[in-house]
Amino acid sequence: MTYRAKSMVCFFGWIVLHMDDSDSVEQDETEMFFALEALLLPYKKYFQTCEIKQQNFINTLHVSSVHNHDNGYSDDVINLFREVGKIARGSYGLLYLRLPEDSELNNKFLVYRLAKGILTEHDDNLLSPCAPVIE
């Protein structure tokens, strides 16, 4: 018999990091990465994955966590994506967030899209409704 613990909050996200080439004010790439690393410091303490990696000369930010209770993690990861969009305005990525403790959202994932520095929320139709699609 397999025991499956239900997580109370889980999120998985990635961002391809780019400066905004169309910006009239030049942004130094080194300054951008220093700002991003400073931004990530507090999140690295309690997100299970929170790191910038270079893959084939493309810089990407990866975040993920599974916690028993939300304790503000969902707000924090959404805020992180929003702040990355302000620092690196040419970046794009996705964040999948599930909040089983929330009575209205407990059977679906929320999807956040970062594009051109703007974070928007979208309905998920690939993994939601969680029961019966994945559970």
C-alpha positions in Angstrom: 0.0 0.0 0.0 1.3 3.4 -1.0 0.7 6.4 1.3 0.2 9.7 -0.5 0.4 12.8 1.7 -1.6 15.7 0.4 0.6 18.8 0.3 -1.0 22.1 1.4 0.8 24.3 -0.9 3.0 23.5 -3.9 4.5 25.6 -6.7 6.8 25.0 -9.6 8.1 27.8 -11.8 10.7 29.0 -14.2 11.8 32.3 -15.7 14.1 32.9 -18.7 16.0 36.0 -17.6 16.4 38.9 -20.1 16.9 42.6 -19.9 14.4 44.7 -21.9 16.2 45.6 -25.1 13.6 48.2 -26.0 14.1 50.2 -22.8 15.4 53.6 -23.4 17.5 53.5 -20.2 20.4 51.0 -20.7 20.5 48.4 -18.0 23.8 46.7 -17.3 23.5 42.9 -17.3 25.9 42.6 -14.4 23.8 45.0 -12.3 20.7 43.1 -13.2 22.2 39.8 -11.9 23.5 41.4 -8.7 20.0 42.8 -8.2 18.4 39.4 -8.9 20.8 37.6 -6.5 20.0 40.1 -3.7 16.3 39.6 -4.4 16.6 35.8 -4.1 18.5 35.7 -0.8 15.6 35.6 1.6 13.6 33.2 -0.6 16.5 30.7 -0.7 16.0 30.1 3.0 12.5 28.5 2.7 11.9 27.7 -1.0 13.2 24.2 -1.6 14.5 25.3 -5.1 15.4 28.9 -5.8 18.4 29.3 -8.1 19.7 30.9 -11.2 21.3 28.5 -13.7 23.0 29.1 -17.0 22.0 26.5 -19.6 23.6 26.8 -23.0 24.2 30.5 -22.4 20.6 31.1 -21.3 20.1 32.3 -17.7 17.1 30.8 -16.0 15.5 31.1 -12.6 14.0 27.9 -11.1 11.7 27.9 -8.1 9.7 25.1 -6.4 8.5 24.1 -3.0 6.0 21.7 -1.3 5.0 22.8 2.2 2.5 21.4 4.7 0.8 24.8 5.1 0.9 28.0 3.1 2.3 30.4 5.8 2.6 33.1 3.1 4.6 31.0 0.6 2.1 31.5 -2.2 2.1 35.3 -1.8 5.9 35.3 -1.6 6.4 33.3 -4.8 3.9 35.5 -6.7 5.8 38.6 -5.4 9.1 37.1 -6.4 7.9 36.7 -10.0 6.5 40.2 -10.0 9.8 41.7 -8.7 11.9 39.7 -11.2 9.7 41.3 -13.9 10.6 44.7 -12.6 14.3 44.0 -12.5 14.6 42.0 -15.8 11.8 43.4 -17.9 12.5 41.2 -20.9 12.0 38.0 -19.0 9.3 35.4 -19.5 8.2 32.3 -17.6 5.4 30.3 -15.9 4.5 29.6 -12.3 2.1 26.7 -11.4 0.6 27.1 -7.9 -1.8 24.8 -6.0 -3.5 25.8 -2.7 -5.4 22.8 -1.3 -6.1 24.6 1.9 -8.2 27.3 0.1 -11.8 26.2 -0.1 -12.4 27.9 -3.4 -9.1 27.0 -5.1 -8.5 23.5 -3.6 -9.2 21.6 -6.8 -7.2 23.5 -9.3 -3.9 25.0 -10.2 -3.4 28.7 -10.7 -1.1 29.6 -13.6 0.9 32.9 -13.6 2.5 34.1 -16.8 5.4 36.5 -16.7 5.9 38.3 -20.1 7.6 41.6 -20.7 7.7 42.4 -17.0 4.0 41.9 -16.5 2.6 39.1 -14.3 -0.9 37.8 -15.1 -3.0 35.0 -13.6 -4.7 32.4 -15.8 -7.0 29.5 -15.4 -5.3 26.1 -15.9 -7.0 23.5 -18.1 -4.1 21.0 -18.3 -4.0 19.7 -14.6 -7.3 21.1 -13.3 -9.6 20.1 -12.0 -7.1 18.1 -9.9 -9.8 15.5 -9.1 -10.3 13.7 -11.4 -7.5 14.8 -13.8 -4.5 14.0 -11.6 -6.1 12.4 -8.5 
